[in-house]
Amino acid sequence: MTFDFLRTRAALHLVACAGLLGWRAWTLRSDVWYDWVSIIALYWSYSAVASKSRAWPSVTTAVMGVLLGIYAAGQLPRLLGWSG
């Protein structure tokens, strides 16, 4: 019973992630790869399927690094413009 519940739950998570990614791809077109919501949705789908794997901490670190890079790339021009 528990195993079936976990598989159903993972499947629902994957459907929700696919819907979110489809919506973001439809609205953003080519910028979807730089969109933090899309990256989080991909990470969510990975964690729904493979959260018990040995690679999960490495994947988490990589995703957080990519998100930090996207944030820094957006903030660095503002910082340089502000500081003169």
PyMOL Python script that loads the backbone (N, CA, C, O; Angstrom):
from pymol import cmd

cmd.read_pdbstr("""\
ATOM      1  N   MET A   1       0.820  -1.198   0.000  1.00  0.00           N
ATOM      2  CA  MET A   1       0.000   0.000   0.000  1.00  0.00           C
ATOM      3  C   MET A   1       0.862   1.260   0.000  1.00  0.00           C
ATOM      4  O   MET A   1       0.600   2.186  -0.768  1.00  0.00           O
ATOM      5  N   THR A   2       1.862   1.304   0.830  1.00  0.00           N
ATOM      6  CA  THR A   2       2.724   2.474   0.899  1.00  0.00           C
ATOM      7  C   THR A   2       3.487   2.666  -0.406  1.00  0.00           C
ATOM      8  O   THR A   2       3.644   3.792  -0.878  1.00  0.00           O
ATOM      9  N   PHE A   3       3.956   1.578  -0.982  1.00  0.00           N
ATOM     10  CA  PHE A   3       4.724   1.670  -2.225  1.00  0.00           C
ATOM     11  C   PHE A   3       3.874   2.249  -3.343  1.00  0.00           C
ATOM     12  O   PHE A   3       4.357   3.073  -4.120  1.00  0.00           O
ATOM     13  N   ASP A   4       2.633   1.840  -3.438  1.00  0.00           N
ATOM     14  CA  ASP A   4       1.742   2.365  -4.471  1.00  0.00           C
ATOM     15  C   ASP A   4       1.457   3.845  -4.246  1.00  0.00           C
ATOM     16  O   ASP A   4       1.369   4.619  -5.200  1.00  0.00           O
ATOM     17  N   PHE A   5       1.315   4.232  -2.994  1.00  0.00           N
ATOM     18  CA  PHE A   5       1.078   5.636  -2.680  1.00  0.00           C
ATOM     19  C   PHE A   5       2.276   6.485  -3.096  1.00  0.00           C
ATOM     20  O   PHE A   5       2.099   7.563  -3.663  1.00  0.00           O
ATOM     21  N   LEU A   6       3.488   6.014  -2.822  1.00  0.00           N
ATOM     22  CA  LEU A   6       4.672   6.774  -3.187  1.00  0.00           C
ATOM     23  C   LEU A   6       4.846   6.877  -4.699  1.00  0.00           C
ATOM     24  O   LEU A   6       5.279   7.912  -5.206  1.00  0.00           O
ATOM     25  N   ARG A   7       4.512   5.812  -5.417  1.00  0.00           N
ATOM     26  CA  ARG A   7       4.597   5.869  -6.877  1.00  0.00           C
ATOM     27  C   ARG A   7       3.559   6.817  -7.450  1.00  0.00           C
ATOM     28  O   ARG A   7       3.848   7.556  -8.390  1.00  0.00           O
ATOM     29  N   THR A   8       2.356   6.805  -6.896  1.00  0.00           N
ATOM     30  CA  THR A   8       1.312   7.720  -7.355  1.00  0.00           C
ATOM     31  C   THR A   8       1.694   9.160  -7.051  1.00  0.00           C
ATOM     32  O   THR A   8       1.485  10.053  -7.872  1.00  0.00           O
ATOM     33  N   ARG A   9       2.249   9.378  -5.882  1.00  0.00           N
ATOM     34  CA  ARG A   9       2.669  10.720  -5.494  1.00  0.00           C
ATOM     35  C   ARG A   9       3.778  11.232  -6.417  1.00  0.00           C
ATOM     36  O   ARG A   9       3.744  12.386  -6.847  1.00  0.00           O
ATOM     37  N   ALA A  10       4.755  10.383  -6.721  1.00  0.00           N
ATOM     38  CA  ALA A  10       5.827  10.779  -7.634  1.00  0.00           C
ATOM     39  C   ALA A  10       5.269  11.076  -9.022  1.00  0.00           C
ATOM     40  O   ALA A  10       5.708  12.022  -9.676  1.00  0.00           O
ATOM     41  N   ALA A  11       4.316  10.287  -9.472  1.00  0.00           N
ATOM     42  CA  ALA A  11       3.708  10.518 -10.781  1.00  0.00           C
ATOM     43  C   ALA A  11       2.960  11.852 -10.807  1.00  0.00           C
ATOM     44  O   ALA A  11       3.021  12.579 -11.798  1.00  0.00           O
ATOM     45  N   LEU A  12       2.264  12.168  -9.734  1.00  0.00           N
ATOM     46  CA  LEU A  12       1.569  13.456  -9.663  1.00  0.00           C
ATOM     47  C   LEU A  12       2.551  14.616  -9.660  1.00  0.00           C
ATOM     48  O   LEU A  12       2.299  15.650 -10.278  1.00  0.00           O
ATOM     49  N   HIS A  13       3.660  14.447  -8.969  1.00  0.00           N
ATOM     50  CA  HIS A  13       4.697  15.480  -8.980  1.00  0.00           C
ATOM     51  C   HIS A  13       5.247  15.673 -10.385  1.00  0.00           C
ATOM     52  O   HIS A  13       5.456  16.807 -10.816  1.00  0.00           O
ATOM     53  N   LEU A  14       5.483  14.586 -11.100  1.00  0.00           N
ATOM     54  CA  LEU A  14       6.009  14.683 -12.459  1.00  0.00           C
ATOM     55  C   LEU A  14       5.016  15.355 -13.401  1.00  0.00           C
ATOM     56  O   LEU A  14       5.414  16.129 -14.271  1.00  0.00           O
ATOM     57  N   VAL A  15       3.740  15.068 -13.235  1.00  0.00           N
ATOM     58  CA  VAL A  15       2.727  15.716 -14.059  1.00  0.00           C
ATOM     59  C   VAL A  15       2.674  17.212 -13.761  1.00  0.00           C
ATOM     60  O   VAL A  15       2.558  18.023 -14.680  1.00  0.00           O
ATOM     61  N   ALA A  16       2.757  17.579 -12.496  1.00  0.00           N
ATOM     62  CA  ALA A  16       2.753  18.997 -12.126  1.00  0.00           C
ATOM     63  C   ALA A  16       3.989  19.705 -12.678  1.00  0.00           C
ATOM     64  O   ALA A  16       3.894  20.831 -13.167  1.00  0.00           O
ATOM     65  N   CYS A  17       5.136  19.053 -12.600  1.00  0.00           N
ATOM     66  CA  CYS A  17       6.371  19.646 -13.137  1.00  0.00           C
ATOM     67  C   CYS A  17       6.286  19.805 -14.643  1.00  0.00           C
ATOM     68  O   CYS A  17       6.691  20.836 -15.181  1.00  0.00           O
ATOM     69  N   ALA A  18       5.769  18.807 -15.326  1.00  0.00           N
ATOM     70  CA  ALA A  18       5.627  18.884 -16.785  1.00  0.00           C
ATOM     71  C   ALA A  18       4.677  20.008 -17.180  1.00  0.00           C
ATOM     72  O   ALA A  18       4.923  20.721 -18.153  1.00  0.00           O
ATOM     73  N   GLY A  19       3.600  20.164 -16.431  1.00  0.00           N
ATOM     74  CA  GLY A  19       2.674  21.260 -16.708  1.00  0.00           C
ATOM     75  C   GLY A  19       3.316  22.617 -16.492  1.00  0.00           C
ATOM     76  O   GLY A  19       3.130  23.531 -17.295  1.00  0.00           O
ATOM     77  N   LEU A  20       4.068  22.751 -15.413  1.00  0.00           N
ATOM     78  CA  LEU A  20       4.755  24.008 -15.126  1.00  0.00           C
ATOM     79  C   LEU A  20       5.805  24.314 -16.185  1.00  0.00           C
ATOM     80  O   LEU A  20       5.911  25.450 -16.646  1.00  0.00           O
ATOM     81  N   LEU A  21       6.576  23.309 -16.570  1.00  0.00           N
ATOM     82  CA  LEU A  21       7.583  23.516 -17.609  1.00  0.00           C
ATOM     83  C   LEU A  21       6.946  23.837 -18.958  1.00  0.00           C
ATOM     84  O   LEU A  21       7.451  24.684 -19.696  1.00  0.00           O
ATOM     85  N   GLY A  22       5.854  23.175 -19.281  1.00  0.00           N
ATOM     86  CA  GLY A  22       5.160  23.471 -20.532  1.00  0.00           C
ATOM     87  C   GLY A  22       4.625  24.884 -20.562  1.00  0.00           C
ATOM     88  O   GLY A  22       4.712  25.563 -21.585  1.00  0.00           O
ATOM     89  N   TRP A  23       4.072  25.333 -19.451  1.00  0.00           N
ATOM     90  CA  TRP A  23       3.557  26.695 -19.367  1.00  0.00           C
ATOM     91  C   TRP A  23       4.677  27.717 -19.501  1.00  0.00           C
ATOM     92  O   TRP A  23       4.533  28.714 -20.209  1.00  0.00           O
ATOM     93  N   ARG A  24       5.805  27.465 -18.812  1.00  0.00           N
ATOM     94  CA  ARG A  24       6.931  28.397 -18.887  1.00  0.00           C
ATOM     95  C   ARG A  24       7.535  28.412 -20.287  1.00  0.00           C
ATOM     96  O   ARG A  24       7.917  29.471 -20.784  1.00  0.00           O
ATOM     97  N   ALA A  25       7.624  27.253 -20.923  1.00  0.00           N
ATOM     98  CA  ALA A  25       8.167  27.196 -22.280  1.00  0.00           C
ATOM     99  C   ALA A  25       7.241  27.926 -23.256  1.00  0.00           C
ATOM    100  O   ALA A  25       7.710  28.571 -24.194  1.00  0.00           O
ATOM    101  N   TRP A  26       5.947  27.825 -23.037  1.00  0.00           N
ATOM    102  CA  TRP A  26       4.985  28.498 -23.904  1.00  0.00           C
ATOM    103  C   TRP A  26       5.058  30.018 -23.743  1.00  0.00           C
ATOM    104  O   TRP A  26       4.962  30.752 -24.727  1.00  0.00           O
ATOM    105  N   THR A  27       5.227  30.486 -22.516  1.00  0.00           N
ATOM    106  CA  THR A  27       5.219  31.923 -22.280  1.00  0.00           C
ATOM    107  C   THR A  27       6.573  32.576 -22.526  1.00  0.00           C
ATOM    108  O   THR A  27       6.626  33.735 -22.938  1.00  0.00           O
ATOM    109  N   LEU A  28       7.663  31.865 -22.283  1.00  0.00           N
ATOM    110  CA  LEU A  28       8.991  32.476 -22.412  1.00  0.00           C
ATOM    111  C   LEU A  28       9.678  32.174 -23.736  1.00  0.00           C
ATOM    112  O   LEU A  28      10.605  32.883 -24.127  1.00  0.00           O
ATOM    113  N   ARG A  29       9.246  31.157 -24.412  1.00  0.00           N
ATOM    114  CA  ARG A  29       9.824  30.693 -25.680  1.00  0.00           C
ATOM    115  C   ARG A  29      11.297  30.329 -25.518  1.00  0.00           C
ATOM    116  O   ARG A  29      11.596  29.234 -25.041  1.00  0.00           O
ATOM    117  N   SER A  30      12.224  31.201 -25.896  1.00  0.00           N
ATOM    118  CA  SER A  30      13.640  30.824 -25.928  1.00  0.00           C
ATOM    119  C   SER A  30      14.367  31.080 -24.605  1.00  0.00           C
ATOM    120  O   SER A  30      15.462  30.555 -24.403  1.00  0.00           O
ATOM    121  N   ASP A  31      13.798  31.855 -23.721  1.00  0.00           N
ATOM    122  CA  ASP A  31      14.478  32.184 -22.463  1.00  0.00           C
ATOM    123  C   ASP A  31      14.197  31.193 -21.343  1.00  0.00           C
ATOM    124  O   ASP A  31      14.518  31.467 -20.186  1.00  0.00           O
ATOM    125  N   VAL A  32      13.611  30.061 -21.658  1.00  0.00           N
ATOM    126  CA  VAL A  32      13.214  29.113 -20.618  1.00  0.00           C
ATOM    127  C   VAL A  32      14.431  28.512 -19.912  1.00  0.00           C
ATOM    128  O   VAL A  32      14.325  28.113 -18.752  1.00  0.00           O
ATOM    129  N   TRP A  33      15.568  28.440 -20.575  1.00  0.00           N
ATOM    130  CA  TRP A  33      16.758  27.830 -19.952  1.00  0.00           C
ATOM    131  C   TRP A  33      17.397  28.740 -18.921  1.00  0.00           C
ATOM    132  O   TRP A  33      18.178  28.276 -18.090  1.00  0.00           O
ATOM    133  N   TYR A  34      17.080  30.040 -18.959  1.00  0.00           N
ATOM    134  CA  TYR A  34      17.613  30.972 -17.975  1.00  0.00           C
ATOM    135  C   TYR A  34      16.580  31.346 -16.918  1.00  0.00           C
ATOM    136  O   TYR A  34      16.818  32.227 -16.093  1.00  0.00           O
ATOM    137  N   ASP A  35      15.472  30.694 -16.947  1.00  0.00           N
ATOM    138  CA  ASP A  35      14.373  30.996 -16.035  1.00  0.00           C
ATOM    139  C   ASP A  35      14.526  30.168 -14.762  1.00  0.00           C
ATOM    140  O   ASP A  35      14.632  28.944 -14.829  1.00  0.00           O
ATOM    141  N   TRP A  36      14.538  30.820 -13.617  1.00  0.00           N
ATOM    142  CA  TRP A  36      14.765  30.099 -12.368  1.00  0.00           C
ATOM    143  C   TRP A  36      13.589  29.194 -12.018  1.00  0.00           C
ATOM    144  O   TRP A  36      13.782  28.169 -11.364  1.00  0.00           O
ATOM    145  N   VAL A  37      12.377  29.545 -12.438  1.00  0.00           N
ATOM    146  CA  VAL A  37      11.219  28.693 -12.161  1.00  0.00           C
ATOM    147  C   VAL A  37      11.348  27.370 -12.916  1.00  0.00           C
ATOM    148  O   VAL A  37      11.018  26.310 -12.384  1.00  0.00           O
ATOM    149  N   SER A  38      11.826  27.438 -14.146  1.00  0.00           N
ATOM    150  CA  SER A  38      12.020  26.209 -14.924  1.00  0.00           C
ATOM    151  C   SER A  38      13.106  25.326 -14.315  1.00  0.00           C
ATOM    152  O   SER A  38      12.974  24.103 -14.286  1.00  0.00           O
ATOM    153  N   ILE A  39      14.163  25.939 -13.837  1.00  0.00           N
ATOM    154  CA  ILE A  39      15.240  25.170 -13.204  1.00  0.00           C
ATOM    155  C   ILE A  39      14.746  24.511 -11.929  1.00  0.00           C
ATOM    156  O   ILE A  39      15.061  23.351 -11.668  1.00  0.00           O
ATOM    157  N   ILE A  40      13.979  25.235 -11.138  1.00  0.00           N
ATOM    158  CA  ILE A  40      13.405  24.659  -9.921  1.00  0.00           C
ATOM    159  C   ILE A  40      12.437  23.525 -10.267  1.00  0.00           C
ATOM    160  O   ILE A  40      12.396  22.518  -9.561  1.00  0.00           O
ATOM    161  N   ALA A  41      11.664  23.673 -11.339  1.00  0.00           N
ATOM    162  CA  ALA A  41      10.736  22.613 -11.741  1.00  0.00           C
ATOM    163  C   ALA A  41      11.490  21.361 -12.179  1.00  0.00           C
ATOM    164  O   ALA A  41      11.073  20.248 -11.858  1.00  0.00           O
ATOM    165  N   LEU A  42      12.586  21.525 -12.904  1.00  0.00           N
ATOM    166  CA  LEU A  42      13.405  20.372 -13.277  1.00  0.00           C
ATOM    167  C   LEU A  42      14.000  19.692 -12.048  1.00  0.00           C
ATOM    168  O   LEU A  42      14.035  18.465 -11.960  1.00  0.00           O
ATOM    169  N   TYR A  43      14.465  20.503 -11.105  1.00  0.00           N
ATOM    170  CA  TYR A  43      14.999  19.954  -9.862  1.00  0.00           C
ATOM    171  C   TYR A  43      13.908  19.240  -9.065  1.00  0.00           C
ATOM    172  O   TYR A  43      14.157  18.193  -8.468  1.00  0.00           O
ATOM    173  N   TRP A  44      12.719  19.797  -9.057  1.00  0.00           N
ATOM    174  CA  TRP A  44      11.582  19.180  -8.369  1.00  0.00           C
ATOM    175  C   TRP A  44      11.256  17.831  -8.976  1.00  0.00           C
ATOM    176  O   TRP A  44      10.995  16.867  -8.256  1.00  0.00           O
ATOM    177  N   SER A  45      11.271  17.758 -10.309  1.00  0.00           N
ATOM    178  CA  SER A  45      10.990  16.472 -10.949  1.00  0.00           C
ATOM    179  C   SER A  45      12.085  15.455 -10.657  1.00  0.00           C
ATOM    180  O   SER A  45      11.797  14.273 -10.469  1.00  0.00           O
ATOM    181  N   TYR A  46      13.336  15.902 -10.618  1.00  0.00           N
ATOM    182  CA  TYR A  46      14.428  14.989 -10.271  1.00  0.00           C
ATOM    183  C   TYR A  46      14.288  14.493  -8.836  1.00  0.00           C
ATOM    184  O   TYR A  46      14.465  13.306  -8.564  1.00  0.00           O
ATOM    185  N   SER A  47      13.972  15.395  -7.931  1.00  0.00           N
ATOM    186  CA  SER A  47      13.863  14.982  -6.535  1.00  0.00           C
ATOM    187  C   SER A  47      12.632  14.110  -6.292  1.00  0.00           C
ATOM    188  O   SER A  47      12.616  13.318  -5.350  1.00  0.00           O
ATOM    189  N   ALA A  48      11.599  14.245  -7.130  1.00  0.00           N
ATOM    190  CA  ALA A  48      10.433  13.370  -6.995  1.00  0.00           C
ATOM    191  C   ALA A  48      10.771  11.946  -7.392  1.00  0.00           C
ATOM    192  O   ALA A  48      10.191  10.996  -6.867  1.00  0.00           O
ATOM    193  N   VAL A  49      11.703  11.795  -8.316  1.00  0.00           N
ATOM    194  CA  VAL A  49      12.048  10.473  -8.824  1.00  0.00           C
ATOM    195  C   VAL A  49      13.256   9.875  -8.101  1.00  0.00           C
ATOM    196  O   VAL A  49      13.251   8.693  -7.759  1.00  0.00           O
ATOM    197  N   ALA A  50      14.282  10.680  -7.870  1.00  0.00           N
ATOM    198  CA  ALA A  50      15.563  10.126  -7.410  1.00  0.00           C
ATOM    199  C   ALA A  50      16.098  10.809  -6.157  1.00  0.00           C
ATOM    200  O   ALA A  50      17.308  11.008  -6.041  1.00  0.00           O
ATOM    201  N   SER A  51      15.243  11.166  -5.234  1.00  0.00           N
ATOM    202  CA  SER A  51      15.723  11.863  -4.040  1.00  0.00           C
ATOM    203  C   SER A  51      16.536  10.971  -3.109  1.00  0.00           C
ATOM    204  O   SER A  51      17.237  11.474  -2.231  1.00  0.00           O
ATOM    205  N   LYS A  52      16.455   9.673  -3.286  1.00  0.00           N
ATOM    206  CA  LYS A  52      17.216   8.756  -2.430  1.00  0.00           C
ATOM    207  C   LYS A  52      18.549   8.345  -3.052  1.00  0.00           C
ATOM    208  O   LYS A  52      19.280   7.544  -2.468  1.00  0.00           O
ATOM    209  N   SER A  53      18.875   8.881  -4.228  1.00  0.00           N
ATOM    210  CA  SER A  53      20.106   8.466  -4.899  1.00  0.00           C
ATOM    211  C   SER A  53      21.321   9.114  -4.248  1.00  0.00           C
ATOM    212  O   SER A  53      21.211  10.090  -3.507  1.00  0.00           O
ATOM    213  N   ARG A  54      22.466   8.548  -4.543  1.00  0.00           N
ATOM    214  CA  ARG A  54      23.714   9.077  -3.985  1.00  0.00           C
ATOM    215  C   ARG A  54      24.106  10.390  -4.643  1.00  0.00           C
ATOM    216  O   ARG A  54      24.867  11.165  -4.065  1.00  0.00           O
ATOM    217  N   ALA A  55      23.600  10.651  -5.842  1.00  0.00           N
ATOM    218  CA  ALA A  55      23.955  11.867  -6.575  1.00  0.00           C
ATOM    219  C   ALA A  55      23.125  13.073  -6.149  1.00  0.00           C
ATOM    220  O   ALA A  55      23.396  14.190  -6.589  1.00  0.00           O
ATOM    221  N   TRP A  56      22.131  12.868  -5.309  1.00  0.00           N
ATOM    222  CA  TRP A  56      21.219  13.961  -4.967  1.00  0.00           C
ATOM    223  C   TRP A  56      21.927  15.160  -4.334  1.00  0.00           C
ATOM    224  O   TRP A  56      21.618  16.288  -4.717  1.00  0.00           O
ATOM    225  N   PRO A  57      22.857  14.989  -3.389  1.00  0.00           N
ATOM    226  CA  PRO A  57      23.556  16.176  -2.858  1.00  0.00           C
ATOM    227  C   PRO A  57      24.359  16.917  -3.930  1.00  0.00           C
ATOM    228  O   PRO A  57      24.425  18.146  -3.910  1.00  0.00           O
ATOM    229  N   SER A  58      24.958  16.193  -4.851  1.00  0.00           N
ATOM    230  CA  SER A  58      25.713  16.841  -5.927  1.00  0.00           C
ATOM    231  C   SER A  58      24.792  17.600  -6.869  1.00  0.00           C
ATOM    232  O   SER A  58      25.107  18.711  -7.295  1.00  0.00           O
ATOM    233  N   VAL A  59      23.670  17.006  -7.186  1.00  0.00           N
ATOM    234  CA  VAL A  59      22.696  17.678  -8.051  1.00  0.00           C
ATOM    235  C   VAL A  59      22.153  18.921  -7.358  1.00  0.00           C
ATOM    236  O   VAL A  59      21.984  19.961  -7.996  1.00  0.00           O
ATOM    237  N   THR A  60      21.883  18.828  -6.079  1.00  0.00           N
ATOM    238  CA  THR A  60      21.398  19.983  -5.324  1.00  0.00           C
ATOM    239  C   THR A  60      22.425  21.102  -5.331  1.00  0.00           C
ATOM    240  O   THR A  60      22.073  22.265  -5.529  1.00  0.00           O
ATOM    241  N   THR A  61      23.683  20.767  -5.119  1.00  0.00           N
ATOM    242  CA  THR A  61      24.749  21.769  -5.143  1.00  0.00           C
ATOM    243  C   THR A  61      24.863  22.411  -6.516  1.00  0.00           C
ATOM    244  O   THR A  61      25.020  23.628  -6.617  1.00  0.00           O
ATOM    245  N   ALA A  62      24.788  21.616  -7.568  1.00  0.00           N
ATOM    246  CA  ALA A  62      24.877  22.155  -8.927  1.00  0.00           C
ATOM    247  C   ALA A  62      23.703  23.074  -9.244  1.00  0.00           C
ATOM    248  O   ALA A  62      23.889  24.136  -9.837  1.00  0.00           O
ATOM    249  N   VAL A  63      22.511  22.678  -8.857  1.00  0.00           N
ATOM    250  CA  VAL A  63      21.330  23.514  -9.122  1.00  0.00           C
ATOM    251  C   VAL A  63      21.427  24.829  -8.362  1.00  0.00           C
ATOM    252  O   VAL A  63      21.122  25.886  -8.915  1.00  0.00           O
ATOM    253  N   MET A  64      21.844  24.779  -7.117  1.00  0.00           N
ATOM    254  CA  MET A  64      21.984  26.016  -6.346  1.00  0.00           C
ATOM    255  C   MET A  64      23.077  26.913  -6.934  1.00  0.00           C
ATOM    256  O   MET A  64      22.956  28.138  -6.902  1.00  0.00           O
ATOM    257  N   GLY A  65      24.145  26.306  -7.471  1.00  0.00           N
ATOM    258  CA  GLY A  65      25.189  27.084  -8.133  1.00  0.00           C
ATOM    259  C   GLY A  65      24.684  27.768  -9.393  1.00  0.00           C
ATOM    260  O   GLY A  65      25.021  28.923  -9.653  1.00  0.00           O
ATOM    261  N   VAL A  66      23.877  27.061 -10.176  1.00  0.00           N
ATOM    262  CA  VAL A  66      23.298  27.659 -11.382  1.00  0.00           C
ATOM    263  C   VAL A  66      22.355  28.795 -11.014  1.00  0.00           C
ATOM    264  O   VAL A  66      22.367  29.846 -11.655  1.00  0.00           O
ATOM    265  N   LEU A  67      21.546  28.593  -9.995  1.00  0.00           N
ATOM    266  CA  LEU A  67      20.634  29.659  -9.564  1.00  0.00           C
ATOM    267  C   LEU A  67      21.401  30.872  -9.047  1.00  0.00           C
ATOM    268  O   LEU A  67      21.006  32.009  -9.303  1.00  0.00           O
ATOM    269  N   LEU A  68      22.495  30.638  -8.321  1.00  0.00           N
ATOM    270  CA  LEU A  68      23.335  31.745  -7.857  1.00  0.00           C
ATOM    271  C   LEU A  68      23.947  32.480  -9.046  1.00  0.00           C
ATOM    272  O   LEU A  68      24.031  33.708  -9.039  1.00  0.00           O
ATOM    273  N   GLY A  69      24.376  31.734 -10.067  1.00  0.00           N
ATOM    274  CA  GLY A  69      24.931  32.359 -11.262  1.00  0.00           C
ATOM    275  C   GLY A  69      23.913  33.219 -11.995  1.00  0.00           C
ATOM    276  O   GLY A  69      24.241  34.316 -12.449  1.00  0.00           O
ATOM    277  N   ILE A  70      22.690  32.737 -12.113  1.00  0.00           N
ATOM    278  CA  ILE A  70      21.633  33.519 -12.760  1.00  0.00           C
ATOM    279  C   ILE A  70      21.351  34.789 -11.960  1.00  0.00           C
ATOM    280  O   ILE A  70      21.174  35.865 -12.533  1.00  0.00           O
ATOM    281  N   TYR A  71      21.310  34.658 -10.639  1.00  0.00           N
ATOM    282  CA  TYR A  71      21.067  35.822  -9.796  1.00  0.00           C
ATOM    283  C   TYR A  71      22.209  36.831  -9.918  1.00  0.00           C
ATOM    284  O   TYR A  71      21.974  38.032 -10.056  1.00  0.00           O
ATOM    285  N   ALA A  72      23.435  36.337  -9.867  1.00  0.00           N
ATOM    286  CA  ALA A  72      24.593  37.235  -9.946  1.00  0.00           C
ATOM    287  C   ALA A  72      24.658  37.928 -11.304  1.00  0.00           C
ATOM    288  O   ALA A  72      24.998  39.108 -11.386  1.00  0.00           O
ATOM    289  N   ALA A  73      24.332  37.192 -12.373  1.00  0.00           N
ATOM    290  CA  ALA A  73      24.354  37.799 -13.704  1.00  0.00           C
ATOM    291  C   ALA A  73      23.310  38.914 -13.823  1.00  0.00           C
ATOM    292  O   ALA A  73      23.515  39.871 -14.569  1.00  0.00           O
ATOM    293  N   GLY A  74      22.227  38.804 -13.116  1.00  0.00           N
ATOM    294  CA  GLY A  74      21.213  39.850 -13.137  1.00  0.00           C
ATOM    295  C   GLY A  74      21.538  41.019 -12.230  1.00  0.00           C
ATOM    296  O   GLY A  74      21.147  42.153 -12.508  1.00  0.00           O
ATOM    297  N   GLN A  75      22.255  40.748 -11.144  1.00  0.00           N
ATOM    298  CA  GLN A  75      22.534  41.800 -10.177  1.00  0.00           C
ATOM    299  C   GLN A  75      23.839  42.545 -10.431  1.00  0.00           C
ATOM    300  O   GLN A  75      23.975  43.703 -10.036  1.00  0.00           O
ATOM    301  N   LEU A  76      24.789  41.902 -11.079  1.00  0.00           N
ATOM    302  CA  LEU A  76      26.092  42.526 -11.295  1.00  0.00           C
ATOM    303  C   LEU A  76      25.995  43.815 -12.103  1.00  0.00           C
ATOM    304  O   LEU A  76      26.627  44.798 -11.716  1.00  0.00           O
ATOM    305  N   PRO A  77      25.244  43.871 -13.198  1.00  0.00           N
ATOM    306  CA  PRO A  77      25.127  45.156 -13.910  1.00  0.00           C
ATOM    307  C   PRO A  77      24.503  46.261 -13.052  1.00  0.00           C
ATOM    308  O   PRO A  77      24.890  47.425 -13.161  1.00  0.00           O
ATOM    309  N   ARG A  78      23.558  45.907 -12.216  1.00  0.00           N
ATOM    310  CA  ARG A  78      22.953  46.900 -11.328  1.00  0.00           C
ATOM    311  C   ARG A  78      23.960  47.415 -10.300  1.00  0.00           C
ATOM    312  O   ARG A  78      23.998  48.607  -9.994  1.00  0.00           O
ATOM    313  N   LEU A  79      24.762  46.512  -9.780  1.00  0.00           N
ATOM    314  CA  LEU A  79      25.776  46.901  -8.800  1.00  0.00           C
ATOM    315  C   LEU A  79      26.812  47.802  -9.450  1.00  0.00           C
ATOM    316  O   LEU A  79      27.196  48.821  -8.876  1.00  0.00           O
ATOM    317  N   LEU A  80      27.266  47.440 -10.635  1.00  0.00           N
ATOM    318  CA  LEU A  80      28.260  48.266 -11.324  1.00  0.00           C
ATOM    319  C   LEU A  80      27.683  49.621 -11.718  1.00  0.00           C
ATOM    320  O   LEU A  80      28.388  50.629 -11.661  1.00  0.00           O
ATOM    321  N   GLY A  81      26.432  49.660 -12.109  1.00  0.00           N
ATOM    322  CA  GLY A  81      25.788  50.940 -12.431  1.00  0.00           C
ATOM    323  C   GLY A  81      25.605  51.816 -11.211  1.00  0.00           C
ATOM    324  O   GLY A  81      25.723  53.039 -11.294  1.00  0.00           O
ATOM    325  N   TRP A  82      25.318  51.197 -10.081  1.00  0.00           N
ATOM    326  CA  TRP A  82      25.118  51.948  -8.844  1.00  0.00           C
ATOM    327  C   TRP A  82      26.430  52.493  -8.303  1.00  0.00           C
ATOM    328  O   TRP A  82      26.485  53.620  -7.810  1.00  0.00           O
ATOM    329  N   SER A  83      27.492  51.688  -8.396  1.00  0.00           N
ATOM    330  CA  SER A  83      28.765  52.097  -7.812  1.00  0.00           C
ATOM    331  C   SER A  83      29.533  53.054  -8.735  1.00  0.00           C
ATOM    332  O   SER A  83      30.510  53.668  -8.306  1.00  0.00           O
ATOM    333  N   GLY A  84      29.111  53.183  -9.968  1.00  0.00           N
ATOM    334  CA  GLY A  84      29.703  54.152 -10.875  1.00  0.00           C
ATOM    335  C   GLY A  84      30.870  53.590 -11.573  1.00  0.00           C
ATOM    336  O   GLY A  84      31.494  54.276 -12.382  1.00  0.00           O
TER     337      GLY A  84
END
""", "prot")
cmd.dss("prot")
cmd.show_as("cartoon", "prot")
cmd.util.cbc("prot")
cmd.orient("prot")
